[in-house]
Amino acid sequence: MKINKKRTVIIIALALVTISCYSQSLKINFKGNWSEEIRIQISYPRFVDEHLLSEFSPKSTIIKIPDSISQAMLHIKFLQQDQELLEKDIIWEGTALELSFNIINNMVETSWQQGGINPSYEQFRKNKDSLISRINTFSRLTEFYSDTTATFYKRVLSEREIEFVSLENLTDKYYREFSNSPASQFIYATRNTLPLSKGSKKNQLVVLQRDFFNHYDPLNFAIINSSIYREKLDEYLFLILELAKKNNNINEETMIHFLDEFLYKIKKSNEGLIATAEYMRQLMHQYALDNVEAFLDINYISKQCAAEENDVLQKRLAQYSRLAIGNKAPEIEWISNKGKTNSLIDIAADYCVIIFWASWCEHCKLVLPEVHQYLRTKNNNKVIAIGLDNNHDSWKRERDKYNNWEHIRGAEQWDNKIVLDYAVYATPTFYILDKDKKILGKCKNLTEIKKIL
């Protein structure tokens, strides 16, 4: 009898341990012919980076999830020689999950044996993506249809509004259905925030400022620790880039205002603030929005504790200081067609305009004729045009259209000394200098030039 009791206690204890381990575990099954070269990573997203929980080859595996992770969105990534093949987000609610990956006709299909809320959440995202795809199709039709009074145009607008309503109803339906589940936070956060359809861009900016954070709290713990944070940040950046565009140019003041708005919302989290500002800065750099990039570096990224140890950041900060408005512009020297050595400092003019352009830059071909025509109406100004061309004939062909400008060919392109001295990352770029060769401004287009001149 004693032995039976002891055996029972042991069995119960082992069962409890097994249940405890399995309740915080994710089981993954693999079916079909999987290459040994493939690696699977399971990560726990934090802000805009990820904490790696496990990495393994495609064999049926049980992954122990740390007890500290009670509710979150885990990220599964399939890699082959560092090339991403497949990714999948799953909602973790602190209970056992079992997921299968099966190769069928060279395609990977997924299925849940024990999925908690995940099958329903995945269906929600599938339906949502389908609706958004249709909305985008209608939006493209309205953009390229010039006759806004036509019956067809009005029908497209009507159909698009129906899809917007369907999208709202879909979100409400799933949100109510899972109101007691952590998944409801993810569903509510992914609600459509701003239809780029109604009213002027000015009105849309007002709506964006008013409504974006009504459904979305970027400091929500569950959202921060999920891929939705990055998704919402991308959505926000896309919206403000679209709304800040005017005549193919982007209003940097508008961009700064709305980036500041987002960052203010997460100021209580220093780690999230710095990571988000850095992510924003990288996108601003891609769009060559130098003033916005400088704003983020100076007002946010440089405030981090380890900024002094970041050599790249310190170099950027020094660059901003050197090229600040009111400072002397870096010297430029060049050899004229007659073999004479010229220098920027020796130019006598009320204004000096330095232009960085290239014959391969299609935008330059649109902007430079307008700038040329405008500057001809201004008295006592001098233009130095640096062409980023390694092809002499292409450069000369375009250069000859502007015979009254001083021309320099930067055959090294982005490695040219003048380009590096003036921190130029895109063409066309314009610097306006006063008679003392002090910087009055850095411009991207004629509108910005006119503001200074």
C-alpha positions in Angstrom: 0.0 0.0 0.0 2.8 2.4 0.8 4.5 1.5 -2.5 1.4 2.3 -4.4 1.0 5.7 -2.6 4.6 6.5 -3.4 4.2 5.5 -7.0 1.0 7.6 -7.3 2.8 10.6 -5.9 5.7 10.2 -8.3 3.3 9.8 -11.3 1.3 12.9 -10.2 4.5 14.9 -9.8 5.8 13.9 -13.2 2.4 14.7 -14.7 2.4 18.1 -13.1 5.9 18.8 -14.4 5.0 17.6 -17.9 1.9 19.8 -17.9 3.9 22.8 -16.6 6.5 22.3 -19.3 4.0 21.7 -22.1 1.9 24.7 -21.1 4.8 27.0 -21.9 5.9 25.2 -25.0 5.5 25.5 -28.8 5.6 22.2 -30.7 6.5 22.4 -34.4 6.0 19.5 -36.8 7.6 19.2 -40.2 6.2 17.1 -43.0 7.6 16.6 -46.5 11.1 16.9 -47.9 12.9 19.7 -46.0 16.4 20.8 -47.0 19.0 20.5 -44.3 20.3 23.9 -45.4 17.1 25.6 -44.0 17.3 27.2 -40.6 14.3 28.2 -38.5 14.4 31.1 -36.1 11.8 31.9 -33.5 12.0 35.4 -32.1 10.3 37.6 -29.6 9.9 41.1 -31.1 10.8 44.0 -28.9 10.1 47.5 -30.3 11.8 47.4 -33.8 14.3 44.7 -33.0 13.9 41.0 -32.1 15.1 38.7 -29.3 16.0 35.3 -30.6 14.4 32.5 -28.6 15.5 29.5 -30.7 17.2 28.4 -33.9 17.0 24.9 -35.3 16.9 22.8 -38.5 13.5 21.6 -39.9 12.9 18.6 -37.6 9.9 18.2 -35.3 10.8 20.2 -32.2 9.4 21.4 -28.9 10.5 24.9 -28.0 10.3 26.0 -24.4 8.9 29.5 -24.1 10.2 31.5 -21.1 7.7 31.9 -18.3 8.2 35.7 -18.5 6.4 35.7 -21.8 2.8 35.5 -20.9 1.2 37.2 -23.9 3.0 38.3 -27.1 3.3 37.8 -30.8 6.2 35.4 -31.7 7.9 35.6 -35.1 8.9 32.5 -37.0 11.4 33.0 -39.9 12.7 30.4 -42.4 16.2 31.1 -43.8 18.4 29.5 -46.4 21.9 30.9 -46.5 20.6 34.1 -44.8 17.9 34.5 -47.5 14.4 34.8 -46.0 12.1 32.2 -47.5 9.0 32.4 -45.2 7.9 34.2 -42.1 4.9 33.8 -39.8 3.5 35.6 -36.8 1.8 33.6 -34.0 0.0 34.8 -30.9 1.3 33.4 -27.7 -1.2 33.3 -24.8 0.8 31.2 -22.3 -0.8 27.9 -23.4 0.5 25.0 -25.4 0.5 25.4 -29.2 1.2 22.9 -31.9 1.9 24.0 -35.5 2.7 21.9 -38.6 4.6 23.0 -41.7 4.1 20.7 -44.7 5.8 21.0 -48.2 3.3 20.4 -51.0 4.3 21.1 -54.6 7.3 23.1 -53.4 5.0 25.3 -51.4 4.9 25.4 -47.6 1.4 25.0 -46.0 0.7 25.6 -42.4 -1.9 24.0 -40.1 -2.7 24.1 -36.4 -3.3 21.0 -34.4 -3.5 23.1 -31.2 -3.6 26.8 -32.1 -5.6 28.7 -29.5 -6.7 32.0 -31.1 -4.3 31.7 -34.0 -6.5 30.1 -36.7 -9.2 32.8 -36.2 -6.6 35.6 -36.1 -5.0 34.4 -39.3 -8.4 34.3 -41.0 -9.0 37.9 -39.9 -5.7 39.0 -41.3 -6.4 37.2 -44.6 -9.8 38.8 -45.0 -8.4 42.2 -44.0 -5.5 42.0 -46.5 -8.0 41.0 -49.3 -10.2 44.1 -48.5 -7.2 46.4 -48.4 -6.0 45.1 -51.7 -9.3 46.0 -53.3 -9.3 49.4 -51.7 -5.8 50.1 -53.1 -7.0 49.0 -56.5 -9.9 51.5 -56.4 -7.5 54.2 -55.1 -5.2 53.7 -58.0 -8.1 54.0 -60.4 -9.2 57.3 -58.9 -5.6 58.7 -59.0 -5.2 58.2 -62.7 -8.8 59.1 -63.8 -8.8 62.8 -64.8 -12.6 63.3 -65.2 -13.9 63.5 -61.6 -17.4 64.2 -62.8 -17.7 61.0 -64.8 -20.1 58.3 -63.8 -17.3 55.7 -63.8 -15.2 57.8 -61.4 -18.1 58.3 -59.0 -18.9 54.5 -59.1 -15.3 53.7 -58.2 -15.5 56.1 -55.2 -18.7 54.5 -54.1 -17.3 51.0 -54.4 -14.2 52.0 -52.4 -16.3 53.5 -49.6 -18.3 50.2 -49.4 -15.0 48.4 -48.9 -13.9 50.8 -46.2 -17.2 50.1 -44.4 -16.6 46.3 -44.8 -13.1 46.7 -43.4 -14.5 48.5 -40.3 -17.2 45.9 -39.9 -14.7 43.0 -40.2 -12.5 44.6 -37.4 -15.5 45.1 -35.1 -16.8 41.6 -35.7 -13.5 39.9 -34.7 -12.8 42.4 -31.9 -16.1 41.6 -30.3 -15.6 37.8 -30.8 -12.2 37.9 -29.1 -12.8 40.7 -26.5 -11.6 38.4 -23.7 -8.5 37.3 -25.6 -5.1 39.0 -26.0 -5.7 38.8 -29.7 -8.3 41.5 -29.4 -5.5 44.0 -28.7 -3.8 43.1 -32.0 -7.1 43.2 -33.9 -8.0 46.7 -32.5 -4.5 48.1 -33.2 -4.6 47.0 -36.8 -7.9 48.9 -37.5 -7.7 51.1 -40.6 -6.7 54.6 -39.5 -7.0 56.9 -42.4 -8.6 56.4 -45.8 -6.6 58.4 -48.3 -9.7 59.4 -50.1 -11.9 62.0 -48.5 -11.3 65.7 -48.6 -8.1 67.7 -49.3 -4.7 66.6 -48.1 -4.8 69.4 -45.5 -8.0 67.8 -44.1 -6.5 64.4 -44.2 -3.5 65.6 -42.2 -5.9 66.9 -39.5 -7.7 63.5 -39.5 -4.4 61.7 -39.2 -3.3 63.7 -36.2 -6.7 63.3 -34.6 -7.5 59.7 -35.3 -4.4 57.6 -35.7 -3.8 57.0 -32.0 -7.5 56.6 -31.1 -7.2 52.9 -31.9 -3.6 52.4 -31.3 -1.4 53.0 -28.2 2.3 52.5 -29.2 3.2 52.0 -25.5 0.8 49.1 -25.1 3.0 46.3 -23.8 1.5 43.6 -26.0 1.7 45.7 -29.2 5.3 46.9 -28.5 6.4 43.3 -28.2 4.9 42.2 -31.5 5.5 42.8 -35.2 2.4 45.0 -35.2 4.5 47.8 -33.7 6.7 47.8 -36.8 3.7 47.4 -39.1 1.9 50.4 -37.5 5.1 52.5 -37.7 5.5 51.6 -41.4 1.8 52.5 -41.9 2.3 55.9 -40.2 5.4 56.7 -42.1 3.7 55.8 -45.4 0.7 58.0 -44.6 2.7 61.1 -43.7 5.0 60.6 -46.8 2.0 60.5 -49.0 0.3 63.4 -47.3 3.4 65.5 -47.3 3.9 65.2 -51.0 3.3 68.2 -53.2 4.2 68.4 -56.9 6.5 65.4 -56.5 8.3 67.0 -53.6 8.0 66.2 -49.9 7.3 69.0 -47.3 10.0 68.4 -44.7 8.3 70.6 -42.1 5.2 68.5 -42.3 7.3 65.3 -41.9 9.1 66.7 -38.9 5.8 67.7 -37.3 4.3 64.2 -37.6 7.4 62.3 -36.7 7.6 64.4 -33.5 4.0 63.6 -32.8 4.7 59.8 -32.9 7.9 60.1 -30.9 6.1 62.2 -28.2 3.7 59.3 -27.7 6.5 56.9 -26.7 8.7 59.3 -24.8 8.2 57.3 -21.6 10.2 54.4 -23.1 13.8 55.5 -23.7 14.7 52.2 -25.5 11.7 52.4 -27.7 12.2 56.1 -28.4 15.8 55.7 -29.6 15.0 52.5 -31.7 12.0 54.1 -33.3 13.9 57.4 -34.1 16.7 55.4 -35.7 14.3 53.4 -37.8 12.6 56.7 -38.9 16.0 58.2 -39.7 17.0 55.3 -42.0 13.8 55.8 -44.0 14.4 59.6 -44.2 17.9 58.9 -45.5 16.5 56.7 -48.3 14.2 59.6 -49.4 17.2 62.1 -49.0 15.2 64.2 -46.5 18.3 65.7 -45.0 16.7 68.2 -42.7 14.4 65.5 -41.2 17.3 63.2 -40.8 19.2 65.9 -39.0 16.2 66.7 -36.8 16.0 63.1 -35.6 19.7 62.8 -35.0 20.0 66.0 -33.0 16.8 65.9 -31.0 16.4 62.2 -30.3 19.2 59.8 -31.3 22.0 61.9 -29.9 20.3 61.9 -26.5 21.0 58.2 -25.9 23.6 57.4 -23.2 26.0 55.6 -25.6 25.9 58.3 -28.3 29.4 59.4 -27.5 30.7 56.0 -28.4 28.8 55.9 -31.8 31.5 57.2 -34.3 29.0 57.2 -37.2 26.6 59.3 -35.3 29.3 61.7 -34.1 30.4 62.1 -37.7 26.9 63.0 -38.8 26.5 65.5 -35.9 29.8 67.2 -36.8 28.5 67.4 -40.4 25.3 69.1 -39.4 27.3 71.6 -37.4 29.8 72.3 -40.2 27.0 72.9 -42.8 24.6 74.8 -40.5 23.0 77.9 -41.8 25.2 80.9 -41.2 28.5 79.0 -41.4 31.1 79.5 -44.1 30.5 77.0 -47.0 33.4 74.5 -47.7 35.8 75.8 -50.2 35.6 74.7 -53.9 38.4 74.9 -56.4 38.3 73.9 -60.1 40.1 74.4 -63.4 38.2 76.3 -66.0 38.0 75.4 -69.7 40.8 78.0 -70.2 43.1 76.2 -67.7 42.6 78.8 -65.0 42.3 77.8 -61.3 39.1 79.2 -59.8 37.9 79.1 -56.3 34.5 79.7 -54.6 36.0 82.4 -52.2 37.0 84.6 -55.2 33.5 84.7 -56.8 32.0 88.2 -56.5 28.2 87.9 -56.4 25.3 88.7 -54.1 24.3 85.1 -54.2 26.1 81.9 -55.1 24.0 78.8 -56.0 25.8 75.4 -55.9 24.0 72.7 -57.8 24.7 69.0 -57.6 23.1 67.2 -60.5 23.7 64.3 -63.0 22.9 63.6 -66.6 21.4 60.2 -65.5 19.0 61.9 -63.0 15.6 62.2 -64.6 14.3 64.5 -61.9 17.3 66.9 -62.6 16.1 67.1 -66.3 12.7 68.4 -65.0 14.0 70.7 -62.3 17.1 72.3 -63.8 15.5 74.1 -66.8 13.0 75.7 -64.3 15.9 76.7 -62.0 17.9 78.0 -64.9 15.0 80.2 -66.2 14.3 81.5 -62.7 17.9 82.4 -61.9 18.2 84.4 -65.1 15.6 86.8 -63.7 17.7 87.4 -60.6 20.5 89.9 -60.7 24.1 89.3 -59.6 24.1 85.6 -58.9 26.6 83.0 -59.8 26.0 79.2 -60.3 28.5 76.4 -59.8 27.1 73.1 -61.1 28.8 69.9 -60.1 27.7 67.0 -62.4 28.0 63.6 -60.9 28.9 61.9 -64.1 31.6 59.3 -64.9 30.6 59.6 -68.6 32.1 62.7 -70.1 29.9 62.8 -73.2 26.7 62.5 -71.3 27.8 65.2 -68.9 28.9 67.6 -71.7 25.6 67.1 -73.6 23.6 68.3 -70.6 26.1 70.8 -69.4 26.0 72.7 -72.8 22.3 73.6 -72.1 23.5 75.9 -69.3 26.4 77.8 -70.7 26.2 80.7 -68.2 27.0 78.4 -65.3 30.4 77.3 -64.0 30.7 73.6 -64.5 32.6 70.9 -62.6 32.5 67.2 -63.5 32.5 64.9 -60.4 33.5 61.7 -62.1 33.9 60.0 -58.8 30.2 60.7 -58.2 29.3 60.1 -54.5 33.0 59.7 -53.6 33.8 63.2 -55.1 35.4 65.5 -52.5 32.9 68.3 -53.1 30.0 65.9 -52.7 31.4 64.6 -49.4 32.2 68.1 -48.1 28.7 69.2 -48.8 27.1 66.0 -47.5 25.1 65.4 -50.7 23.1 62.1 -50.9 20.7 62.9 -53.8 20.4 64.8 -57.0 19.4 67.5 -57.5 20.6 69.3 -54.4 21.1 73.1 -54.1 23.1 75.2 -51.7 22.4 78.9 -51.5 25.2 81.1 -50.3 25.4 84.9 -49.6 28.0 87.3 -50.8 30.3 86.2 -48.0 29.9 82.5 -48.9 27.9 81.8 -45.8 25.2 79.1 -46.1 21.6 80.5 -46.4 20.0 77.1 -47.0 20.0 73.6 -48.6 17.3 73.0 -51.1 15.7 70.2 -53.1 13.6 72.1 -55.5 12.7 75.5 -57.0 10.1 76.3 -54.4 12.6 76.1 -51.6 15.1 78.2 -53.7 12.5 80.9 -54.1 11.9 81.1 -50.4 15.5 82.1 -49.9 16.1 84.3 -52.9 
